[in-house]
């Protein structure tokens, strides 16, 4: 699994995305172009990890959501991923972690404005 695929599964695993996300919403959330996302979604769909469904509020819209297989894979990946980040951040205090998130978010905003 690539980091890009992992990012998509992570975005779709959030409680806010249970009903799925449009391609545009997913693109904005992940800060990637729709074109870059298209191929990635195609591969994930081919592998049975995501599915595309018609939107419930607007039958013309298409939503991307985790498939049952995608949910199983995400659940299996969650523990090792959390352990990896816990180990990587082991010397960071709670305040250090908050500051880190703050500065990374600021950098991300600045880069998106360029």
Secondary structure by P-SEA (a helix, b strand, c coil): ccaaaaaaaaaaacccccccccaaaaaaaacccaaaaaaaaaaaaaaccbbbbcccccccbbbbbbcaaaaaaaaaaaaaaaaaaaaaaccccaaaaaaaaaaaaaaaaaaaac
